[in-house]
Amino acid sequence: MRVSFGGAHYGWGMETRDLFPPVVLPRVVPPPSGTQYVIAHGAQRAVIVEVGAMVREYTVGGRDVFVPWPEDERAPVFNGAVLIPWPNRLRDGAYAINGLRQQLAQSEPDRTNALHGLACWERWSLVATTPNEVTLELALPAQKGWPFQLTTRIRYALTDDGLAVTLTTRNVGEGIAPYGVGFHPWLSPGGADLDECTVRLDARSHVTVDERLLPTGTEPATGPYDLTTQRSLAGLDLDDAWLDVTRDEQGRSWCLLGCPDGATPAVWMDESMDTWQVCSADHIPNFRRAGLAAEPMSCYADAFNTGDRLVWLKPGEAHTVRWGATLL
């Protein structure tokens, strides 16, 4: 038998492509949330993902603390997301720096707001990982409507007390940058109807809002907004912020979801943050009342315009916050 190169015939009418057919490798499609980082400690297990540095799963003894989502899907409702450089809503996606208007994309078009910052759908880089910890980092570049440069590093650690999260953001560019931070875990009712659950929140003031869910003022947390003692979620439609937080002897403020199975998923924040947002998902298609968002934040909606609780990061300065979660 004779063979050929370049497709010429050499004996028996055969070509090189007959002897050596092209190799077709299977196409590898990464998960929408990117690389999955699994950490564990005792009965606890968490999955942190590359996209958004989100917490895709957090379980204790197989019981969900956070509402999870499948690996082959996109996070449905900012599940476990990191909200920087602002949490919640920004009116018209616009603000001014030194009298110069900055215009961001209106990512909540039905209310013409910019929602939850710029980091949720970015791919975060791995810094370090151990069996029970993972640290990721994002270099947030200057872009249209955001003429600043930040580097943010987040560490997730499973400890005897639960999930502990530390985030530090540094201004690595020029100019003083406006800044706020928040997080978006959804506490899991464990398969129960949210109406069968209870809520408790360590905060005494409620932020009033308009039809676009932008702040109009504050008031004492009374009536349906008084969550300082455990109360039923039946009939409560929440997507609100609370201030004047109270703290335990460790300086932590808590949001607790009491469930029929006897479990209590809980989120805490330390003294580095002083604002809560709680959402019952009554008006979110395909996720209605699937969980309770317990969002620790450094500021509430539209802080870039109101200035309330807004952090101003000078070049080289850093800002650190801490929060965590557990199953009580």
RAMOCOR-V248198 format. One record per backbone hydrogen bond with DSSP energy under -1.0 kcal/mol. NH is the residue of the N-H (numbers start at 1). CO is the residue of the C=O. Records with the same first field share a line. If there is no record, write none. Layout:
NH->CO, CO
This chain:
10->14
14->11
18->15
19->15
20->16
34->31
37->48
39->46
40->131
41->44
44->41
45->59
46->39
47->57
48->37
49->54
50->35
51->33
52->122
54->51
56->47
57->47
59->45
60->63
61->43
63->60
65->58
66->58
67->186
73->70
80->184
81->78
83->182
90->114
93->90
94->91
95->102
97->100
100->97
102->95
104->93
107->105
108->113
111->108
113->108
114->90
116->88
118->84
119->84
122->119
124->50
125->137
127->135
128->135
130->133
134->156
135->128
136->154
137->125
138->152
140->150
143->146
146->143
150->140
151->170
152->138
153->168
154->136
155->166
156->134
157->164
158->132
159->162
162->159
163->325
164->157
165->323
166->155
167->321
168->153
169->319
170->151
171->317
172->149
173->149
177->313
179->311
180->85
182->83
183->296
184->81
187->292
188->65
192->189
196->193
197->194
198->258
199->231
200->256
201->227
202->254
203->201
204->244
205->243
206->219
207->241
208->217
210->214
213->210
216->208
217->208
219->206
221->204
222->220
225->222
226->223
227->225
231->199
233->197
236->233
240->278
242->276
243->205
246->202
248->252
251->248
253->269
255->267
256->200
257->265
258->198
259->263
262->259
266->326
267->255
268->324
269->253
270->322
273->270
275->297
276->242
277->295
278->240
279->293
280->238
287->284
290->287
292->187
293->279
294->185
295->277
297->275
298->181
302->89
305->302
306->302
307->303
310->307
311->179
313->177
316->171
317->314
319->169
321->167
323->165
324->268
325->163
326->266
328->264
